[in-house]
Amino acid sequence: MLNQIGLPEILIILLIVLLVFGAKRMPEIGASMGKGIREFKKSLTEMGSSGSSKDEIEPTRPFDSTSTTTTTTGEPKKLSQ
């Protein structure tokens, strides 16, 4: 499908984008698209080189009921100084 897009189609798409966003926003859009593509490729290569993504997942800590800031009565705890 993408190999059937020729120069006239690309020019029409660019003209529509120019009309919708304006000439001032075109460099910003291009830069953000390039940055997004680079980050996507970087994440793919990092994921492929690490082998398994299970190693990257950090286990969650269990809920610690002593670290809450309120008591059972609904009043805030007083900090000892």
C-alpha positions in Angstrom: 0.0 0.0 0.0 2.7 2.5 0.9 4.8 1.6 -2.1 2.0 2.9 -4.3 2.3 6.5 -3.0 4.1 8.6 -5.5 5.4 12.2 -5.7 2.0 13.8 -6.6 0.3 12.1 -3.6 3.0 13.2 -1.2 2.8 16.8 -2.5 -1.0 16.8 -2.0 -0.6 15.5 1.6 2.0 18.2 2.3 -0.2 20.9 0.9 -3.1 19.8 3.0 -0.9 19.7 6.1 0.4 23.2 5.3 -3.1 24.6 4.9 -4.3 23.0 8.2 -1.3 23.9 10.4 0.2 26.9 8.7 3.8 27.6 7.7 5.0 28.6 11.2 4.0 25.3 12.8 5.5 23.0 10.2 9.1 23.0 11.7 7.7 22.3 15.1 5.6 19.4 13.8 8.5 18.0 11.9 10.8 18.2 14.9 8.3 16.5 17.2 7.6 13.7 14.7 11.4 13.1 14.3 11.9 13.1 18.1 9.0 10.6 18.5 10.4 8.3 15.8 13.9 8.4 17.4 12.5 7.6 20.8 10.5 4.7 19.4 13.5 3.3 17.6 15.6 3.7 20.7 13.1 1.8 22.9 12.9 -1.0 20.3 16.6 -1.4 20.3 16.9 -1.3 24.1 14.1 -3.8 24.4 15.7 -6.1 21.9 19.1 -6.0 23.5 17.8 -6.7 27.0 16.4 -10.0 26.0 13.4 -10.3 28.2 11.2 -7.4 29.4 10.4 -9.3 32.6 13.8 -8.2 34.0 12.9 -4.5 33.6 9.7 -4.7 35.6 10.3 -3.6 39.2 8.2 -5.4 41.8 5.7 -3.2 43.7 6.1 -2.7 47.4 3.3 -3.9 49.6 1.1 -1.3 51.3 2.5 -0.2 54.6 -0.3 0.8 56.9 2.1 2.6 59.4 3.1 5.2 56.8 -0.4 6.7 56.5 -0.8 10.3 57.6 -4.2 9.8 59.2 -5.4 7.8 62.2 -8.5 5.7 62.3 -10.4 8.7 63.8 -9.8 10.8 60.7 -7.5 13.3 62.4 -4.0 13.9 61.0 -1.0 12.4 62.7 1.3 14.8 64.6 4.9 14.7 63.6 7.3 14.3 66.4 10.2 16.7 66.4 
